[in-house]
Amino acid sequence: MGRQTAAQMPFSKIYPLLVNKAVRKGRAKGEVDEVIRWLTGYSQGEIDALAAGEGSYAAFFEGAPQMNPNREKISGTVCGVRVEAVADPLLQEIRRLDKLVDELAKGRPLDAVLRA
C-alpha cells in the first residue's frame, strides 16, 4: 500500500496528533478545539463526532460549515513551507490549521492565534 497523504488520512487519526502537539507544550485540548471551531465553524459536538468517525481530513475541510474569512491573515512557515505560498486550496487549509496549532504550542496567547 502506498503512502497516504494527510488529506487522505482519517480526521480521527490527525485530530489526536494536533491535540497532543499542543498538550505536550502545556496547552489544553479545549484550546485546540477552539482553534478548530474558529477556523471551520464546526460546533464542539460536530468536532467530537468527526474525531470519532472515519471521514478523511479532506472531507473534514470540505464539509466545514463556515471557513473563517480571517484565516487569510494566517502567514508564516510550518515545516519549512510558507502557508500563504501553498497553491492547492485544500493543502493551504491543512497548513493553516497546522500553523494555528503550532502557534498555540509555542505559547502564543489564544486571542493572538485566533487573529482577534
Secondary structure, DSSP 4 states (H G I P E B T S, - for coil): -PPPPTTTSBHHHHHHHHHHHHHTTT--HHHHHHHHHHHH---HHHHHHHHHS--BHHHHHHT-S---GGGGG--SEETTEEGGG--SHHHHHHHHHHHHHHHHHTT--HHHHTT-
